Every structure is written in C-alpha cells, then in structure tokens.
Amino acid sequence: MGKKKKFETKRFLPKIHVKKGDTVRIMAGADKGTEGEVLEVFRDKYRAIVAQANLVLKHKKPTETSEGGIVEEPASIHISNLMVVANGTASKVGRKLNDAGKLVRYSKKTGEEIK
C-alpha cells in the first residue's frame, strides 16, 4: 500500500479560520504584508489560494478557448500564514453564539462579527 496523506488518518478535518471570499493579510513569506481575497480553500492540505499573492509562472498549452504560453497564476499558501482582515485590521478569529443561537465567527481584536 502507498503512503497515507497527512490528514487521511484523522476522522474529522481541522476547523479553519479562513473562508472563501474573506479578505486576508499574509503574515509570513515573500508576500508578507499584502492583502487579498481568498479564492479557494483546500481543507485537506490546510492551504488557501489568495488573489494576486504568491504568483508563480505556469507553462500552459494552447486550447480552443485560450492562448498558450507562460502565465502568472497564484499558488497556494499555508493557512497558518494568513490572518483575516475585518474593518481594516488583521486579527485572530474566534467562534461564539450570537443572539439567535447560531455559531458565528468574530474578530478577537474588535469583538465584531465577521460576515
């Protein structure tokens, strides 16, 4: 049998503080300090793709709909290097019950709910 992936042996995937559509700030790496929108989240790999960050060069073949050539695309970033930006400030994310009894995300720095 082949090797198992890191999270395959666990019964449940870990909770992630970042969702698709969130504005995040990159806290480490070559793009440190840049902000962008989360385009996609990979829960099993614990990584996310952020728009206009961690750009890499991809060699694409031409197709009927697009030209080929060398194209810049965003690559994934580990989620531990991202912080959610709410109202212009980056902060940690917590979870709490709101008045309706629903579990919502909130900014630990300001205490406001994150939509």
N, C-alpha and C positions, 0 to 999 in steps of 0.2 A: 504494500500500500504506500501511497505517496505521503508527503508531509502534510500536516494539517495547518490551516491558516491560524493566525493569532487568536481570532475571536470565534472560530468554528467550534471550539470545545466548550464555550460558555453557553448556558441555556438562554440567557437574555443578553441583548446588546446593551452597551452602556448608554446612559442618558447623555444627550449632547446639548450644550447651551446655545448652539448656533442653529438657525433655521434658514431655509431658502428664502431670499428676499430681505434678510437682515442687512443693515449697514454695519461693517466691522472695520476695526483698525488692526493692522498687522503689527505685532509686538516684537517679533524677532526675525532675523534673516536679512537678506539683501534688500527687501522691500519694506523694511521696518519704518513705521510711521505713516504709511499710505493707507487710505481708506477706500473701500469699495463695497459693492453689493455681492452677496453670496449667490452664485448661480446654481450650484449643485452641492449636495452634501452626501458623502459616502460613509454611512454609519458603520459598516463592517470594517472599513480601513481606518476610520477615525480621521478623515481628511475632508477638505472642502475646496471648491474652486471659487476664487474671488475675481470679479471683473477687473481687468487692467492691472493685475498683480501677478508676480511670478511668471512672467512671459517667457516662453521657450519657442525655439524655431522648429517647425514641423515641415517635413518634406511631403507634399501632397501630390497624388496622381491626378491628372485632369479627368473630369467626369463630364457628363452631358450638361449638368447644371452649373459647374464651377470650373475655373481655370486651375491648372496645376501650378506647382512652384513651391517656393519656400514661404511659409505663412507663420506669423506670430500668433500663438494661442496661449491662454492662461493654463498653467499646470496646477495641480492640487497642492494645498498647504495643510500641514498638520493642525488640527483644531486647537491644540494647546497653545499655538502661536497667535490665536485670534481673540479679540475682545469685542463685544457688542457695543456699538455706539448708540446711545439714546439721548436725544436733545443736545447733541454736540459733545457729550462727554463719554469717554470709554469707561465702562465699569463691569464688575462681575455681575453674573446673573443668578438670581435665586428664584425659588418657586414658593408661592403661598396661595391660600384660598382667598378668593375675593368675596364680596357680599353675597353673591349668588351661589356660593359654594363650589365654584369652578376653580381648578388649579391654573394659575396664570404665572407667567414669568414677570419678574420685576427687577429694576436696576438697584443693586445694593448700595450704590453711592447716593442716589437721589430718592429712592423709595417709590418711584413711579412705575406703573405697569408698562411693559414693552408689548406693543401690538405686533 
